[in-house]
């Protein structure tokens, strides 16, 4: 299966973002504050309703203390598994 044919990439990315956030034991509100985005935006991403822009992807990953590459790579691995 081609990775772009995955049924719900936004939902899988949202799960990855949530898992990384919970691993740091921080709330959506704290992540949003650190990334300079609205808490509802984080909530919508985690539920697969929104997708981040490159700018917000980098801000979110920086707020989590990881690279944007790590977020994307983890998402790709979950899609493939």
C-alpha positions as CSV (number, residue, x, y, z in Angstrom):
1,X,0.0,0.0,0.0
2,X,1.2,3.5,-0.9
3,X,1.5,5.6,2.3
4,X,-0.6,8.3,0.7
5,X,-3.4,5.8,0.4
6,X,-3.6,5.4,4.2
7,X,-7.2,5.8,5.4
8,X,-6.8,8.6,7.8
9,X,-3.4,10.3,8.0
10,X,-4.7,13.2,10.1
11,X,-6.1,10.9,12.8
12,X,-2.8,9.0,13.0
13,X,-0.8,12.2,13.2
14,X,-3.2,13.4,15.9
15,X,-2.6,10.2,17.9
16,X,1.2,10.6,17.6
17,X,1.0,14.2,18.7
18,X,-1.2,13.2,21.7
19,X,1.2,10.4,22.6
20,X,4.2,12.7,22.5
21,X,2.4,15.3,24.6
22,X,1.2,12.8,27.2
23,X,4.8,11.4,27.4
24,X,5.8,14.8,28.7
25,X,2.8,14.8,31.0
26,X,1.6,18.2,29.7
27,X,-1.9,19.4,28.9
28,X,-3.2,20.5,25.5
29,X,-3.3,24.0,27.0
30,X,0.4,23.8,28.0
31,X,1.4,22.5,24.6
32,X,-0.5,25.2,22.9
33,X,1.0,27.9,25.1
34,X,4.6,26.6,24.4
35,X,3.9,26.4,20.7
36,X,2.1,29.8,20.5
37,X,-1.1,28.3,19.1
38,X,-4.7,28.1,20.4
39,X,-5.6,25.1,22.7
40,X,-8.6,24.3,20.4
41,X,-6.2,24.0,17.5
42,X,-4.2,21.3,19.4
43,X,-7.4,19.5,20.3
44,X,-8.6,19.5,16.7
45,X,-5.2,18.2,15.5
46,X,-5.3,15.4,18.1
47,X,-8.8,14.4,17.0
48,X,-7.8,14.4,13.3
49,X,-10.0,17.3,12.4
50,X,-7.2,19.7,11.4
51,X,-3.8,19.4,9.9
52,X,-0.9,21.6,10.9
53,X,0.9,23.9,8.5
54,X,4.7,23.6,8.3
55,X,5.0,26.6,10.6
56,X,2.7,25.1,13.3
57,X,4.2,21.6,12.9
58,X,7.7,23.1,13.7
59,X,6.3,25.1,16.6
60,X,4.5,22.0,18.1
61,X,7.5,19.8,17.7
62,X,9.8,22.5,19.2
63,X,7.3,22.8,22.1
64,X,7.6,19.0,22.6
65,X,11.4,19.2,22.5
66,X,11.6,17.0,19.4
67,X,12.1,17.6,15.7
68,X,9.4,17.9,13.2
69,X,11.1,15.0,11.5
70,X,10.4,12.8,14.5
71,X,6.7,13.6,14.5
72,X,6.4,12.8,10.8
73,X,8.6,9.7,11.0
74,X,6.6,8.3,13.9
75,X,3.4,9.0,11.9
76,X,4.8,7.2,8.9
77,X,5.8,4.2,10.9
78,X,2.3,3.9,12.4
79,X,0.7,4.2,9.0
80,X,2.9,1.4,7.7
81,X,2.2,-0.9,10.7
